[in-house]
Amino acid sequence: MNGKGKFLSVFENSSYIPIFLRDFTLGMDVIKKGPVDLFCPYNPKMSSDSVVSFARMTGQDALIGCVHSPAYIIDQFDGEVKYSDENYPTILKHPLSSPSLLDGKDTTIKGLALGAIESYKLTKEKCPDLAVVGNVTGPLTKASVLMGMDTLSLAIYSDPDFVHQVINLGTEVTFIFLEKIRNYIDCVFVASASDNPDLFGIGPIMDFCVKNLDNMVKKVSDMEMKLIFHPHGNYADKKLIKSILNTHIDCFHYSEKNDPLTICQMIKNESTVMGGPDIIPTLYSGTNSEIINETYRHVDVCKDSRYIFSCSCSLHSGVPINNIKTMISAYRTKISSLNLH
């Protein structure tokens, strides 16, 4: 069975533990290119070369099909993004920072997102043996990018209708984008850093995230694909995790600040679980022993669940690649000892 088969089998009670490290920009270090090379103008071939080079170097079972950036949806609505070789895209102007800016917005895919679509196509052609995962953003995460975090934080309580309108508009674009890449992907990943109860409390997650996540799950299910949900913050609240599971997500990717044992005990067999060592500090500055021990711990705790080995979030340029290799070596040693390879 190839990597794609192994990755997709985990959703159907397979005992195999696949590996999927969600590379956003770390692959750019592998091919020794910088943001200006990639984004000015956007280079789909370089994007695909980046993610494929990282996936082949690390021996993964799945990969994101492009170098992902929030610039895609910012560009979609005529916001402003700065590019430099010192930093990955920095948002200078959030395009939907007031209700008046919602009028007449065109959801036709344009700008950098068109290059991302081409990158997915190229990656699928290069990697028929791997699962290609489409990366999109979660409800409040879309809103934070489009509105700006300060505006969103105020509007959640002062103008919730505005927040819902932004989320609905962003979700419409997401669905159009997924239709454009559906022939090039095998699974959908919903990256949700701002769908975070530590930032906004549990109530807003229930009000703004869960309903929209439910719509996303239905859309992806209609496309006959699986959906992985990756929020940030502490999701140890039983009512909250139950509401998320009731949307019928296929996989819950826990982030930093979550205890893997608690997550596995709450989820049981209602969803696949995904996770692993924290990027900061473990993978960024940890010792070899710390990286190995953390890798072993996550596999030991999660091995009796349907489990995808990963790390706490997306990987970006600057994370030491040797530390990633240490983690992968420890993962392979561990699953081999458990006869789960």
SVG drawing of the C-alpha trace seen along z (x, -y; Angstrom):
<svg xmlns="http://www.w3.org/2000/svg" viewBox="-27 -52 47 58">
<polyline fill="none" stroke="black" stroke-width="0.4" points="0.0,0.0 1.4,-3.4 1.4,-6.5 -2.0,-7.7 -3.6,-4.4 -2.1,-4.3 -3.2,-7.9 -6.7,-7.4 -7.0,-4.0 -6.7,-5.6 -10.2,-7.0 -11.5,-3.4 -10.1,-1.9 -6.7,-1.0 -4.1,-0.2 -1.4,-1.9 -0.2,-5.3 0.5,-7.5 2.6,-10.7 1.5,-14.0 3.5,-17.2 1.6,-20.2 4.4,-22.1 3.5,-25.7 6.8,-27.3 9.6,-25.0 9.9,-23.4 11.2,-26.7 14.3,-26.2 14.8,-22.8 14.8,-24.3 16.7,-27.4 14.2,-29.9 12.6,-32.9 9.3,-34.7 10.1,-37.2 11.1,-34.3 7.8,-32.7 5.3,-35.5 6.6,-38.3 5.0,-37.1 3.5,-33.9 5.3,-30.9 3.1,-27.7 6.0,-25.4 8.2,-26.7 5.3,-26.3 4.8,-22.7 8.6,-22.0 8.8,-23.2 6.1,-21.1 7.1,-18.0 10.7,-18.3 9.9,-18.5 7.5,-15.6 10.0,-13.4 12.8,-14.3 10.7,-13.4 8.9,-10.3 5.4,-11.5 2.1,-9.8 0.4,-13.1 1.2,-16.7 -0.5,-20.1 -0.6,-20.8 0.9,-24.3 2.8,-26.8 -0.1,-28.1 -0.5,-31.8 -3.3,-34.0 -2.4,-36.3 -4.7,-34.2 -7.9,-35.4 -6.5,-38.9 -5.7,-39.2 -9.1,-37.9 -10.8,-41.0 -8.2,-43.6 -6.4,-43.8 -2.7,-44.6 0.2,-42.2 3.9,-42.9 6.5,-40.5 10.2,-40.4 12.9,-37.8 13.1,-38.4 9.4,-37.6 6.7,-35.6 3.6,-37.6 2.6,-40.4 -0.9,-41.8 -0.8,-45.5 -4.5,-46.1 -7.4,-43.8 -10.0,-44.1 -13.2,-43.7 -12.5,-45.8 -15.9,-47.5 -19.4,-46.6 -19.4,-49.1 -16.6,-47.2 -18.8,-44.1 -20.9,-45.6 -20.3,-44.3 -17.5,-41.9 -16.9,-39.5 -16.3,-35.8 -14.9,-34.8 -11.5,-33.3 -8.7,-35.6 -5.2,-36.7 -2.7,-34.5 -5.4,-31.8 -5.2,-31.0 -1.5,-30.2 -2.3,-28.0 -4.8,-26.1 -2.1,-25.4 0.3,-24.4 -2.2,-21.8 -2.5,-20.4 1.3,-20.1 1.6,-18.5 -1.0,-15.9 0.7,-15.0 4.1,-14.6 2.8,-12.6 0.1,-10.1 1.4,-7.9 0.7,-10.4 -2.5,-11.9 -2.8,-15.6 -4.6,-17.7 -6.4,-20.9 -5.7,-23.6 -8.5,-26.1 -9.3,-28.2 -11.9,-27.8 -14.7,-30.3 -13.3,-32.7 -9.8,-32.3 -11.2,-33.6 -12.8,-36.5 -9.6,-37.3 -7.7,-37.5 -10.3,-39.5 -11.3,-41.8 -8.2,-42.0 -8.0,-40.5 -8.8,-43.8 -11.9,-44.5 -13.1,-40.9 -12.6,-40.9 -14.8,-43.9 -17.4,-42.9 -18.0,-39.5 -19.8,-41.3 -20.9,-44.6 -21.9,-43.6 -22.2,-39.8 -24.2,-40.1 -21.1,-41.7 -19.0,-38.8 -21.5,-36.3 -21.5,-38.2 -17.8,-38.1 -17.6,-34.4 -20.4,-33.6 -18.6,-35.5 -15.3,-33.9 -16.9,-30.4 -18.5,-31.0 -15.0,-31.7 -13.7,-28.6 -16.3,-26.4 -15.6,-27.8 -11.9,-27.2 -12.5,-23.6 -14.5,-23.0 -11.5,-24.3 -9.1,-21.9 -11.3,-18.9 -9.8,-16.9 -6.3,-17.4 -7.0,-16.6 -7.9,-13.6 -8.8,-15.3 -9.5,-18.8 -7.7,-20.4 -9.5,-23.2 -6.8,-25.4 -8.4,-27.2 -5.9,-29.1 -8.4,-31.8 -11.3,-29.4 -9.8,-29.4 -11.7,-29.4 -8.6,-30.8 -9.0,-34.0 -12.8,-34.4 -14.3,-32.1 -16.4,-29.0 -19.6,-30.9 -18.3,-32.6 -16.8,-29.2 -20.3,-27.7 -22.0,-30.7 -19.6,-31.4 -17.5,-28.2 -19.7,-25.2 -22.5,-26.0 -20.2,-27.0 -18.0,-24.0 -21.1,-21.8 -21.7,-23.4 -18.1,-22.8 -18.3,-19.1 -21.4,-18.6 -19.8,-20.3 -16.7,-18.1 -18.7,-15.0 -20.7,-15.8 -17.3,-15.9 -16.7,-12.4 -13.7,-13.5 -12.6,-13.5 -12.3,-16.7 -9.6,-17.4 -10.4,-20.2 -7.4,-21.9 -8.4,-24.6 -6.0,-26.2 -6.6,-26.7 -7.6,-24.3 -10.4,-22.0 -10.7,-20.0 -14.3,-21.2 -16.6,-18.2 -19.5,-20.2 -17.3,-22.0 -15.6,-18.9 -19.0,-17.2 -20.4,-20.0 -17.4,-19.7 -17.8,-16.0 -21.5,-16.4 -20.6,-18.1 -19.1,-14.7 -15.6,-15.9 -13.4,-13.0 -10.3,-14.0 -9.5,-16.3 -5.9,-17.7 -5.1,-18.9 -2.7,-21.9 -0.4,-22.9 -2.0,-23.4 -3.9,-20.1 -3.1,-16.9 -3.3,-14.0 -4.6,-11.6 -7.5,-13.9 -8.3,-14.4 -8.2,-10.7 -10.4,-9.9 -13.0,-12.5 -13.0,-11.6 -12.9,-7.8 -13.8,-6.4 -16.0,-9.2 -13.1,-10.7 -9.6,-10.1 -7.0,-12.0 -4.0,-13.8 -1.2,-15.5 2.4,-15.3 5.2,-17.4 4.9,-21.1 6.7,-23.2 7.7,-25.8 9.7,-25.1 10.2,-21.3 10.9,-21.3 12.3,-24.8 14.8,-24.6 14.5,-21.3 17.3,-18.8 17.4,-15.5 16.3,-13.7 13.4,-16.1 12.2,-15.6 12.5,-11.8 10.8,-11.6 7.9,-13.9 7.5,-11.8 7.4,-8.6 4.9,-10.1 2.4,-11.1 2.5,-7.8 2.2,-5.8 -0.8,-7.8 -2.6,-7.9 -1.7,-4.5 -5.0,-2.8 -7.0,-5.5 -7.2,-6.0 -4.2,-8.3 -2.2,-10.4 1.2,-11.4 2.0,-15.1 3.2,-18.1 1.2,-20.8 0.7,-23.1 2.0,-24.1 5.7,-24.1 7.3,-27.4 10.7,-28.5 13.3,-28.6 12.4,-25.5 15.6,-23.4 15.2,-20.6 17.6,-18.4 15.1,-18.5 12.3,-17.5 14.5,-14.5 15.1,-13.6 11.4,-13.5 10.7,-11.5 13.4,-8.9 11.9,-8.6 8.4,-8.2 9.6,-5.4 11.5,-3.6 8.5,-3.8 5.9,-2.5 8.3,0.2 8.6,1.4 4.8,1.5 4.5,3.3 2.3,0.4 4.3,-0.4"/>
</svg>
